[in-house]
C-alpha cells in the first residue's frame, strides 16, 4: 500500500490548469444566443417572470382592497360609535330635564301648599 504523496508545485499547477480547462469546456458546451435550446430556456424565464409579476400585482391589489375594506369598516364603526354616544347624551339630557321637571313640580306643590296654608 502506497502512502500519501505530497504534490509538488508542478503537480498543483497542472491540476489547476486541468480544472480551468474543464470549466472552459463546460462553459463552451452550453448553448448560446441563437440556439433553439437557449431560446426556449430564455422564453421560459420570460414567461415565469411575467407570471410572477402578475402574482405580485394581484397580491398588491388584494392587499390594497383589504386595506380599503378595513378603513371603510373603521369609518363605519366610528360613525356608529358617534351616533350611539350622541343618542346616549340626548337620553341623559332628557332624563336630566325630566328629573328637573319633577323636582320643579314637587317644589311648586310645596309652595302652593304653603300658600294655601297661609290663606286658609
N, CA, C and O atoms as CSV, one atom per row, in Angstrom:
chain,resi,resn,atom,element,x,y,z
A,1,UNK,N,N,0.845,-1.162,0.000
A,1,UNK,CA,C,0.000,0.000,0.000
A,1,UNK,C,C,0.895,1.231,0.000
A,1,UNK,O,O,1.821,1.358,0.801
A,2,UNK,N,N,0.589,2.122,-0.917
A,2,UNK,CA,C,1.454,3.291,-1.021
A,2,UNK,C,C,0.957,4.377,-0.082
A,2,UNK,O,O,-0.239,4.462,0.197
A,3,UNK,N,N,1.842,5.181,0.391
A,3,UNK,CA,C,1.499,6.248,1.318
A,3,UNK,C,C,1.075,7.510,0.577
A,3,UNK,O,O,1.034,7.545,-0.652
A,4,UNK,N,N,0.774,8.505,1.323
A,4,UNK,CA,C,0.361,9.785,0.762
A,4,UNK,C,C,1.541,10.461,0.095
A,4,UNK,O,O,2.628,10.558,0.663
A,5,UNK,N,N,1.303,10.933,-1.136
A,5,UNK,CA,C,2.359,11.604,-1.882
A,5,UNK,C,C,2.079,13.108,-1.837
A,5,UNK,O,O,1.007,13.548,-2.253
A,6,UNK,N,N,2.995,13.867,-1.357
A,6,UNK,CA,C,2.838,15.316,-1.278
A,6,UNK,C,C,3.019,15.871,-2.683
A,6,UNK,O,O,4.063,15.678,-3.305
A,7,UNK,N,N,1.973,16.580,-3.191
A,7,UNK,CA,C,2.104,17.121,-4.547
A,7,UNK,C,C,3.101,18.270,-4.578
A,7,UNK,O,O,3.112,19.140,-3.707
A,8,UNK,N,N,3.932,18.242,-5.603
A,8,UNK,CA,C,4.890,19.336,-5.729
A,8,UNK,C,C,4.256,20.477,-6.525
A,8,UNK,O,O,3.093,20.387,-6.919
A,9,UNK,N,N,4.997,21.521,-6.756
A,9,UNK,CA,C,4.470,22.714,-7.405
A,9,UNK,C,C,3.944,22.405,-8.805
A,9,UNK,O,O,2.879,22.894,-9.183
A,10,UNK,N,N,4.668,21.609,-9.571
A,10,UNK,CA,C,4.237,21.282,-10.940
A,10,UNK,C,C,2.949,20.480,-10.931
A,10,UNK,O,O,2.104,20.677,-11.804
A,11,UNK,N,N,2.772,19.574,-9.966
A,11,UNK,CA,C,1.521,18.816,-9.867
A,11,UNK,C,C,0.350,19.750,-9.592
A,11,UNK,O,O,-0.704,19.636,-10.218
A,12,UNK,N,N,0.537,20.662,-8.667
A,12,UNK,CA,C,-0.538,21.608,-8.345
A,12,UNK,C,C,-0.829,22.517,-9.527
A,12,UNK,O,O,-1.993,22.827,-9.780
A,13,UNK,N,N,0.168,22.947,-10.246
A,13,UNK,CA,C,-0.003,23.809,-11.412
A,13,UNK,C,C,-0.775,23.083,-12.501
A,13,UNK,O,O,-1.691,23.658,-13.090
A,14,UNK,N,N,-0.426,21.835,-12.782
A,14,UNK,CA,C,-1.133,21.083,-13.829
A,14,UNK,C,C,-2.572,20.787,-13.402
A,14,UNK,O,O,-3.482,20.798,-14.231
A,15,UNK,N,N,-2.778,20.521,-12.099
A,15,UNK,CA,C,-4.125,20.264,-11.592
A,15,UNK,C,C,-5.003,21.516,-11.770
A,15,UNK,O,O,-6.156,21.410,-12.185
A,16,UNK,N,N,-4.466,22.678,-11.460
A,16,UNK,CA,C,-5.217,23.929,-11.632
A,16,UNK,C,C,-5.510,24.173,-13.100
A,16,UNK,O,O,-6.605,24.623,-13.440
A,17,UNK,N,N,-4.550,23.885,-13.984
A,17,UNK,CA,C,-4.747,24.077,-15.423
A,17,UNK,C,C,-5.848,23.147,-15.932
A,17,UNK,O,O,-6.669,23.555,-16.754
A,18,UNK,N,N,-5.874,21.899,-15.454
A,18,UNK,CA,C,-6.920,20.946,-15.860
A,18,UNK,C,C,-8.289,21.423,-15.398
A,18,UNK,O,O,-9.263,21.305,-16.141
A,19,UNK,N,N,-8.384,21.959,-14.181
A,19,UNK,CA,C,-9.662,22.452,-13.662
A,19,UNK,C,C,-10.150,23.639,-14.486
A,19,UNK,O,O,-11.340,23.736,-14.784
A,20,UNK,N,N,-9.242,24.541,-14.856
A,20,UNK,CA,C,-9.613,25.691,-15.691
A,20,UNK,C,C,-10.099,25.225,-17.055
A,20,UNK,O,O,-11.086,25.741,-17.579
A,21,UNK,N,N,-9.406,24.251,-17.626
A,21,UNK,CA,C,-9.790,23.732,-18.939
A,21,UNK,C,C,-11.165,23.063,-18.867
A,21,UNK,O,O,-11.981,23.238,-19.772
A,22,UNK,N,N,-11.429,22.304,-17.808
A,22,UNK,CA,C,-12.731,21.638,-17.648
A,22,UNK,C,C,-13.842,22.678,-17.521
A,22,UNK,O,O,-14.910,22.510,-18.109
A,23,UNK,N,N,-13.608,23.746,-16.766
A,23,UNK,CA,C,-14.612,24.804,-16.620
A,23,UNK,C,C,-14.859,25.494,-17.955
A,23,UNK,O,O,-16.002,25.814,-18.279
A,24,UNK,N,N,-13.803,25.727,-18.736
A,24,UNK,CA,C,-13.940,26.365,-20.037
A,24,UNK,C,C,-14.733,25.480,-20.988
A,24,UNK,O,O,-15.593,25.967,-21.722
A,25,UNK,N,N,-14.452,24.196,-20.978
A,25,UNK,CA,C,-15.192,23.272,-21.849
A,25,UNK,C,C,-16.660,23.191,-21.451
A,25,UNK,O,O,-17.540,23.114,-22.308
A,26,UNK,N,N,-16.914,23.207,-20.161
A,26,UNK,CA,C,-18.296,23.178,-19.679
A,26,UNK,C,C,-19.033,24.437,-20.135
A,26,UNK,O,O,-20.189,24.365,-20.552
A,27,UNK,N,N,-18.365,25.588,-20.057
A,27,UNK,CA,C,-18.972,26.843,-20.483
A,27,UNK,C,C,-19.241,26.836,-21.979
A,27,UNK,O,O,-20.301,27.281,-22.419
A,28,UNK,N,N,-18.283,26.330,-22.774
A,28,UNK,CA,C,-18.444,26.293,-24.230
A,28,UNK,C,C,-19.532,25.322,-24.641
A,28,UNK,O,O,-20.157,25.508,-25.686
A,29,UNK,N,N,-19.775,24.290,-23.846
A,29,UNK,CA,C,-20.793,23.286,-24.180
A,29,UNK,C,C,-22.211,23.834,-24.032
A,29,UNK,O,O,-23.140,23.309,-24.645
A,30,UNK,N,N,-22.390,24.894,-23.218
A,30,UNK,CA,C,-23.723,25.469,-23.030
A,30,UNK,C,C,-24.155,26.173,-24.306
A,30,UNK,O,O,-23.348,26.841,-24.952
A,31,UNK,N,N,-25.428,26.026,-24.675
A,31,UNK,CA,C,-25.914,26.711,-25.871
A,31,UNK,C,C,-25.973,28.219,-25.638
A,31,UNK,O,O,-26.273,28.669,-24.532
A,32,UNK,N,N,-25.696,28.978,-26.653
A,32,UNK,CA,C,-25.690,30.436,-26.553
A,32,UNK,C,C,-26.848,31.036,-27.328
A,32,UNK,O,O,-27.713,30.305,-27.810
A,33,UNK,N,N,-26.878,32.363,-27.456
A,33,UNK,CA,C,-27.945,33.026,-28.202
A,33,UNK,C,C,-28.022,32.485,-29.629
A,33,UNK,O,O,-27.004,32.228,-30.272
A,34,UNK,N,N,-29.244,32.321,-30.098
A,34,UNK,CA,C,-29.452,31.790,-31.443
A,34,UNK,C,C,-29.711,30.287,-31.433
A,34,UNK,O,O,-30.267,29.752,-32.392
A,35,UNK,N,N,-29.322,29.613,-30.381
A,35,UNK,CA,C,-29.541,28.177,-30.259
A,35,UNK,C,C,-30.994,27.953,-29.809
A,35,UNK,O,O,-31.462,28.635,-28.897
A,36,UNK,N,N,-31.710,27.010,-30.433
A,36,UNK,CA,C,-33.112,26.795,-30.067
A,36,UNK,C,C,-33.299,26.439,-28.584
A,36,UNK,O,O,-34.270,26.869,-27.961
A,37,UNK,N,N,-32.382,25.665,-28.029
A,37,UNK,CA,C,-32.495,25.295,-26.619
A,37,UNK,C,C,-32.338,26.532,-25.733
A,37,UNK,O,O,-33.074,26.710,-24.762
A,38,UNK,N,N,-31.373,27.380,-26.079
A,38,UNK,CA,C,-31.159,28.617,-25.326
A,38,UNK,C,C,-32.392,29.511,-25.432
A,38,UNK,O,O,-32.853,30.059,-24.431
A,39,UNK,N,N,-32.919,29.657,-26.636
A,39,UNK,CA,C,-34.098,30.497,-26.855
A,39,UNK,C,C,-35.296,29.960,-26.075
A,39,UNK,O,O,-36.071,30.735,-25.514
A,40,UNK,N,N,-35.450,28.640,-26.039
A,40,UNK,CA,C,-36.564,28.039,-25.299
A,40,UNK,C,C,-36.422,28.325,-23.797
A,40,UNK,O,O,-37.401,28.676,-23.138
A,41,UNK,N,N,-35.210,28.177,-23.262
A,41,UNK,CA,C,-34.999,28.462,-21.841
A,41,UNK,C,C,-35.239,29.937,-21.553
A,41,UNK,O,O,-35.823,30.293,-20.529
A,42,UNK,N,N,-34.788,30.788,-22.459
A,42,UNK,CA,C,-34.980,32.230,-22.283
A,42,UNK,C,C,-36.469,32.573,-22.306
A,42,UNK,O,O,-36.931,33.366,-21.485
A,43,UNK,N,N,-37.212,31.995,-23.223
A,43,UNK,CA,C,-38.655,32.242,-23.304
A,43,UNK,C,C,-39.348,31.752,-22.036
A,43,UNK,O,O,-40.267,32.400,-21.536
A,44,UNK,N,N,-38.911,30.616,-21.524
A,44,UNK,CA,C,-39.484,30.072,-20.287
A,44,UNK,C,C,-39.211,31.021,-19.122
A,44,UNK,O,O,-40.090,31.243,-18.289
A,45,UNK,N,N,-38.011,31.579,-19.056
A,45,UNK,CA,C,-37.679,32.536,-17.993
A,45,UNK,C,C,-38.563,33.784,-18.088
A,45,UNK,O,O,-39.048,34.292,-17.077
A,46,UNK,N,N,-38.764,34.265,-19.312
A,46,UNK,CA,C,-39.605,35.446,-19.512
A,46,UNK,C,C,-41.040,35.146,-19.082
A,46,UNK,O,O,-41.689,35.969,-18.436
A,47,UNK,N,N,-41.531,33.953,-19.449
A,47,UNK,CA,C,-42.902,33.563,-19.079
A,47,UNK,C,C,-43.043,33.481,-17.559
A,47,UNK,O,O,-44.018,33.972,-16.991
A,48,UNK,N,N,-42.067,32.860,-16.912
A,48,UNK,CA,C,-42.112,32.721,-15.450
A,48,UNK,C,C,-42.077,34.093,-14.785
A,48,UNK,O,O,-42.812,34.338,-13.828
A,49,UNK,N,N,-41.234,34.978,-15.281
A,49,UNK,CA,C,-41.151,36.325,-14.703
A,49,UNK,C,C,-42.468,37.075,-14.889
A,49,UNK,O,O,-42.900,37.801,-13.994
A,50,UNK,N,N,-43.113,36.902,-16.061
A,50,UNK,CA,C,-44.417,37.547,-16.291
A,50,UNK,C,C,-45.454,37.008,-15.304
A,50,UNK,O,O,-46.251,37.772,-14.759
A,51,UNK,N,N,-45.442,35.704,-15.077
A,51,UNK,CA,C,-46.379,35.112,-14.114
A,51,UNK,C,C,-46.121,35.640,-12.713
A,51,UNK,O,O,-47.061,35.934,-11.974
A,52,UNK,N,N,-44.847,35.762,-12.342
A,52,UNK,CA,C,-44.518,36.300,-11.025
A,52,UNK,C,C,-45.015,37.731,-10.886
A,52,UNK,O,O,-45.541,38.127,-9.846
A,53,UNK,N,N,-44.836,38.498,-11.955
A,53,UNK,CA,C,-45.278,39.890,-11.929
A,53,UNK,C,C,-46.792,39.967,-11.764
A,53,UNK,O,O,-47.299,40.805,-11.018
A,54,UNK,N,N,-47.510,39.092,-12.463
A,54,UNK,CA,C,-48.970,39.065,-12.335
A,54,UNK,C,C,-49.361,38.702,-10.901
A,54,UNK,O,O,-50.261,39.313,-10.325
A,55,UNK,N,N,-48.680,37.702,-10.328
A,55,UNK,CA,C,-48.982,37.306,-8.945
A,55,UNK,C,C,-48.681,38.443,-7.973
A,55,UNK,O,O,-49.452,38.689,-7.046
A,56,UNK,N,N,-47.557,39.139,-8.183
A,56,UNK,CA,C,-47.220,40.264,-7.313
A,56,UNK,C,C,-48.278,41.360,-7.401
A,56,UNK,O,O,-48.705,41.911,-6.387
A,57,UNK,N,N,-48.692,41.664,-8.626
A,57,UNK,CA,C,-49.691,42.718,-8.838
A,57,UNK,C,C,-51.031,42.307,-8.215
A,57,UNK,O,O,-51.711,43.124,-7.594
A,58,UNK,N,N,-51.402,41.037,-8.388
A,58,UNK,CA,C,-52.648,40.542,-7.800
A,58,UNK,C,C,-52.587,40.642,-6.284
A,58,UNK,O,O,-53.546,41.080,-5.648
A,59,UNK,N,N,-51.472,40.239,-5.710
A,59,UNK,CA,C,-51.316,40.312,-4.255
A,59,UNK,C,C,-51.359,41.763,-3.784
A,59,UNK,O,O,-51.953,42.062,-2.748
A,60,UNK,N,N,-50.732,42.663,-4.538
A,60,UNK,CA,C,-50.746,44.079,-4.164
A,60,UNK,C,C,-52.170,44.639,-4.203
A,60,UNK,O,O,-52.586,45.368,-3.302
A,61,UNK,N,N,-52.911,44.289,-5.260
A,61,UNK,CA,C,-54.291,44.761,-5.373
A,61,UNK,C,C,-55.166,44.175,-4.267
A,61,UNK,O,O,-56.019,44.871,-3.715
A,62,UNK,N,N,-54.959,42.903,-3.943
A,62,UNK,CA,C,-55.729,42.269,-2.869
A,62,UNK,C,C,-55.431,42.949,-1.530
A,62,UNK,O,O,-56.339,43.199,-0.737
A,63,UNK,N,N,-54.165,43.243,-1.290
A,63,UNK,CA,C,-53.780,43.928,-0.051
A,63,UNK,C,C,-54.424,45.312,-0.001
A,63,UNK,O,O,-54.929,45.744,1.035
A,64,UNK,N,N,-54.394,45.988,-1.136
A,64,UNK,CA,C,-54.988,47.322,-1.198
A,64,UNK,C,C,-56.500,47.241,-0.959
A,64,UNK,O,O,-57.064,48.084,-0.261
A,65,UNK,N,N,-57.156,46.227,-1.539
A,65,UNK,CA,C,-58.598,46.052,-1.350
A,65,UNK,C,C,-58.910,45.795,0.121
A,65,UNK,O,O,-59.859,46.357,0.668
A,66,UNK,N,N,-58.112,44.947,0.754
A,66,UNK,CA,C,-58.332,44.647,2.167
A,66,UNK,C,C,-58.127,45.890,3.033
A,66,UNK,O,O,-58.858,46.106,4.000
A,67,UNK,N,N,-57.137,46.698,2.683
A,67,UNK,CA,C,-56.906,47.934,3.434
A,67,UNK,C,C,-58.081,48.890,3.285
A,67,UNK,O,O,-58.494,49.527,4.254
A,68,UNK,N,N,-58.624,48.994,2.064
A,68,UNK,CA,C,-59.779,49.872,1.830
A,68,UNK,C,C,-60.982,49.359,2.615
A,68,UNK,O,O,-61.701,50.145,3.233
A,69,UNK,N,N,-61.206,48.040,2.596
A,69,UNK,CA,C,-62.320,47.468,3.348
A,69,UNK,C,C,-62.144,47.714,4.845
A,69,UNK,O,O,-63.103,48.058,5.536
A,70,UNK,N,N,-60.936,47.540,5.340
A,70,UNK,CA,C,-60.678,47.762,6.762
A,70,UNK,C,C,-60.928,49.225,7.122
A,70,UNK,O,O,-61.502,49.522,8.170
A,71,UNK,N,N,-60.497,50.131,6.257
A,71,UNK,CA,C,-60.711,51.559,6.505
A,71,UNK,C,C,-62.202,51.884,6.489
A,71,UNK,O,O,-62.683,52.642,7.331
A,72,UNK,N,N,-62.936,51.310,5.526
A,72,UNK,CA,C,-64.379,51.539,5.453
A,72,UNK,C,C,-65.064,51.012,6.718
A,72,UNK,O,O,-65.950,51.668,7.266
A,73,UNK,N,N,-64.655,49.838,7.174
A,73,UNK,CA,C,-65.233,49.265,8.399
A,73,UNK,C,C,-64.904,50.145,9.591
A,73,UNK,O,O,-65.762,50.382,10.442
A,74,UNK,N,N,-63.668,50.632,9.664
A,74,UNK,CA,C,-63.279,51.501,10.768
A,74,UNK,C,C,-64.111,52.784,10.775
A,74,UNK,O,O,-64.556,53.235,11.830
A,75,UNK,N,N,-64.319,53.370,9.588
A,75,UNK,CA,C,-65.116,54.597,9.488
A,75,UNK,C,C,-66.561,54.318,9.893
A,75,UNK,O,O,-67.170,55.108,10.615
A,76,UNK,N,N,-67.115,53.183,9.425
A,76,UNK,CA,C,-68.490,52.835,9.780
A,76,UNK,C,C,-68.618,52.609,11.287
A,76,UNK,O,O,-69.587,53.055,11.902
A,77,UNK,N,N,-67.648,51.921,11.879
A,77,UNK,CA,C,-67.668,51.697,13.325
A,77,UNK,C,C,-67.568,53.014,14.081
A,77,UNK,O,O,-68.247,53.213,15.089
A,78,UNK,N,N,-66.724,53.906,13.595
A,78,UNK,CA,C,-66.564,55.217,14.228
A,78,UNK,C,C,-67.871,55.999,14.153
A,78,UNK,O,O,-68.272,56.633,15.129
A,79,UNK,N,N,-68.540,55.958,12.993
A,79,UNK,CA,C,-69.811,56.655,12.853
A,79,UNK,C,C,-70.860,56.056,13.787
A,79,UNK,O,O,-71.605,56.784,14.444
A,80,UNK,N,N,-70.913,54.725,13.842
A,80,UNK,CA,C,-71.876,54.065,14.720
A,80,UNK,C,C,-71.601,54.427,16.179
A,80,UNK,O,O,-72.533,54.651,16.951
A,81,UNK,N,N,-70.327,54.484,16.554
A,81,UNK,CA,C,-69.969,54.858,17.924
A,81,UNK,C,C,-70.397,56.289,18.221
A,81,UNK,O,O,-70.921,56.572,19.298
A,82,UNK,N,N,-70.173,57.198,17.262
A,82,UNK,CA,C,-70.560,58.591,17.465
A,82,UNK,C,C,-72.079,58.722,17.591
A,82,UNK,O,O,-72.570,59.474,18.433
A,83,UNK,N,N,-72.824,57.988,16.751
A,83,UNK,CA,C,-74.291,58.024,16.821
A,83,UNK,C,C,-74.751,57.495,18.176
A,83,UNK,O,O,-75.636,58.075,18.805
A,84,UNK,N,N,-74.141,56.378,18.633
A,84,UNK,CA,C,-74.514,55.815,19.926
A,84,UNK,C,C,-74.190,56.790,21.061
A,84,UNK,O,O,-74.982,56.949,21.989
A,85,UNK,N,N,-73.039,57.435,20.987
A,85,UNK,CA,C,-72.677,58.423,22.011
A,85,UNK,C,C,-73.657,59.593,22.007
A,85,UNK,O,O,-74.062,60.072,23.066
A,86,UNK,N,N,-74.037,60.053,20.814
A,86,UNK,CA,C,-74.979,61.170,20.700
A,86,UNK,C,C,-76.338,60.778,21.281
A,86,UNK,O,O,-76.955,61.557,22.008
A,87,UNK,N,N,-76.804,59.561,20.956
A,87,UNK,CA,C,-78.092,59.098,21.487
A,87,UNK,C,C,-78.025,58.967,23.009
A,87,UNK,O,O,-78.977,59.326,23.703
A,88,UNK,N,N,-76.916,58.458,23.529
A,88,UNK,CA,C,-76.771,58.330,24.973
A,88,UNK,C,C,-76.754,59.710,25.625
A,88,UNK,O,O,-77.353,59.908,26.683
A,89,UNK,N,N,-76.076,60.651,25.002
A,89,UNK,CA,C,-76.017,62.017,25.527
A,89,UNK,C,C,-77.416,62.641,25.534
A,89,UNK,O,O,-77.818,63.270,26.514
A,90,UNK,N,N,-78.147,62.464,24.442
A,90,UNK,CA,C,-79.503,63.024,24.360
A,90,UNK,C,C,-80.423,62.368,25.384
A,90,UNK,O,O,-81.258,63.039,25.990
A,91,UNK,N,N,-80.272,61.052,25.581
A,91,UNK,CA,C,-81.090,60.356,26.583
A,91,UNK,C,C,-80.760,60.877,27.978
A,91,UNK,O,O,-81.653,61.043,28.808
A,92,UNK,N,N,-79.486,61.134,28.235
A,92,UNK,CA,C,-79.071,61.675,29.527
A,92,UNK,C,C,-79.657,63.073,29.733
A,92,UNK,O,O,-80.112,63.402,30.828
A,93,UNK,N,N,-79.645,63.882,28.692
A,93,UNK,CA,C,-80.212,65.239,28.763
A,93,UNK,C,C,-81.716,65.151,29.038
A,93,UNK,O,O,-82.239,65.875,29.885
A,94,UNK,N,N,-82.418,64.245,28.306
A,94,UNK,CA,C,-83.873,64.091,28.530
A,94,UNK,C,C,-84.157,63.639,29.961
A,94,UNK,O,O,-85.083,64.135,30.602
A,95,UNK,N,N,-83.351,62.689,30.459
A,95,UNK,CA,C,-83.549,62.211,31.830
A,95,UNK,C,C,-83.318,63.346,32.821
A,95,UNK,O,O,-84.067,63.485,33.788
A,96,UNK,N,N,-82.284,64.161,32.590
A,96,UNK,CA,C,-81.997,65.301,33.466
A,96,UNK,C,C,-83.152,66.303,33.425
A,96,UNK,O,O,-83.553,66.823,34.466
A,97,UNK,N,N,-83.695,66.580,32.228
A,97,UNK,CA,C,-84.812,67.525,32.095
A,97,UNK,C,C,-86.051,66.988,32.806
A,97,UNK,O,O,-86.769,67.742,33.461
A,98,UNK,N,N,-86.304,65.671,32.676
A,98,UNK,CA,C,-87.455,65.067,33.352
A,98,UNK,C,C,-87.292,65.173,34.868
A,98,UNK,O,O,-88.241,65.495,35.583
A,99,UNK,N,N,-86.065,64.897,35.351
A,99,UNK,CA,C,-85.801,64.994,36.790
A,99,UNK,C,C,-86.023,66.424,37.265
A,99,UNK,O,O,-86.658,66.648,38.296
A,100,UNK,N,N,-85.499,67.393,36.513
A,100,UNK,CA,C,-85.681,68.797,36.897
A,100,UNK,C,C,-87.164,69.181,36.879
A,100,UNK,O,O,-87.624,69.932,37.740
A,101,UNK,N,N,-87.923,68.655,35.878
A,101,UNK,CA,C,-89.359,68.947,35.806
A,101,UNK,C,C,-90.083,68.353,37.019
A,101,UNK,O,O,-90.959,69.004,37.589
A,102,UNK,N,N,-89.732,67.131,37.419
A,102,UNK,CA,C,-90.355,66.502,38.593
A,102,UNK,C,C,-90.013,67.293,39.856
A,102,UNK,O,O,-90.877,67.551,40.694
A,103,UNK,N,N,-88.730,67.675,39.979
A,103,UNK,CA,C,-88.321,68.445,41.151
A,103,UNK,C,C,-89.047,69.794,41.208
A,103,UNK,O,O,-89.421,70.262,42.283
A,104,UNK,N,N,-89.239,70.409,40.039
A,104,UNK,CA,C,-89.943,71.692,39.988
A,104,UNK,C,C,-91.408,71.496,40.363
A,104,UNK,O,O,-91.995,72.310,41.076
A,105,UNK,N,N,-91.990,70.395,39.868
A,105,UNK,CA,C,-93.393,70.126,40.208
A,105,UNK,C,C,-93.539,69.905,41.709
A,105,UNK,O,O,-94.499,70.388,42.310
A,106,UNK,N,N,-92.610,69.189,42.320
A,106,UNK,CA,C,-92.651,68.959,43.769
A,106,UNK,C,C,-92.469,70.278,44.513
A,106,UNK,O,O,-93.178,70.554,45.481
A,107,UNK,N,N,-91.511,71.094,44.056
A,107,UNK,CA,C,-91.249,72.388,44.682
A,107,UNK,C,C,-92.480,73.293,44.551
A,107,UNK,O,O,-92.866,73.960,45.512
A,108,UNK,N,N,-93.097,73.317,43.362
A,108,UNK,CA,C,-94.288,74.133,43.142
A,108,UNK,C,C,-95.443,73.646,44.022
A,108,UNK,O,O,-96.221,74.449,44.538
A,109,UNK,N,N,-95.546,72.321,44.189
A,109,UNK,CA,C,-96.625,71.776,45.030
A,109,UNK,C,C,-96.411,72.202,46.483
A,109,UNK,O,O,-97.361,72.578,47.171
A,110,UNK,N,N,-95.149,72.142,46.949
A,110,UNK,CA,C,-94.868,72.584,48.323
A,110,UNK,C,C,-95.188,74.072,48.478
A,110,UNK,O,O,-95.781,74.493,49.471
A,111,UNK,N,N,-94.787,74.853,47.483
A,111,UNK,CA,C,-95.041,76.294,47.530
A,111,UNK,C,C,-96.548,76.561,47.566
A,111,UNK,O,O,-97.028,77.391,48.337
A,112,UNK,N,N,-97.285,75.834,46.710
A,112,UNK,CA,C,-98.732,76.012,46.671
A,112,UNK,C,C,-99.360,75.572,48.023
A,112,UNK,O,O,-100.305,76.203,48.497
A,113,UNK,N,N,-98.841,74.513,48.623
A,113,UNK,CA,C,-99.380,74.045,49.907
A,113,UNK,C,C,-99.094,75.065,51.000
A,113,UNK,O,O,-99.951,75.325,51.844
A,114,UNK,N,N,-97.894,75.646,50.992
A,114,UNK,CA,C,-97.578,76.699,51.979
A,114,UNK,C,C,-98.481,77.893,51.800
A,114,UNK,O,O,-98.983,78.456,52.772
A,115,UNK,N,N,-98.688,78.282,50.547
A,115,UNK,CA,C,-99.532,79.450,50.269
A,115,UNK,C,C,-100.971,79.167,50.683
A,115,UNK,O,O,-101.649,80.046,51.214
A,116,UNK,N,N,-101.437,77.949,50.444
A,116,UNK,CA,C,-102.811,77.570,50.814
A,116,UNK,C,C,-102.929,77.524,52.319
A,116,UNK,O,O,-103.980,77.871,52.858
A,117,UNK,N,N,-101.873,77.102,53.023
A,117,UNK,CA,C,-101.939,77.040,54.473
A,117,UNK,C,C,-101.976,78.444,55.064
A,117,UNK,O,O,-102.635,78.654,56.083
A,118,UNK,N,N,-101.303,79.397,54.467
A,118,UNK,CA,C,-101.310,80.769,54.948
A,118,UNK,C,C,-102.702,81.385,54.758
A,118,UNK,O,O,-103.171,82.129,55.619
A,119,UNK,N,N,-103.357,81.082,53.648
A,119,UNK,CA,C,-104.671,81.668,53.360
A,119,UNK,C,C,-105.749,80.989,54.206
A,119,UNK,O,O,-106.748,81.600,54.585
A,120,UNK,N,N,-105.541,79.857,54.455
A,120,UNK,CA,C,-106.564,79.092,54.959
A,120,UNK,C,C,-106.966,78.789,56.226
A,120,UNK,O,O,-107.942,78.060,56.406
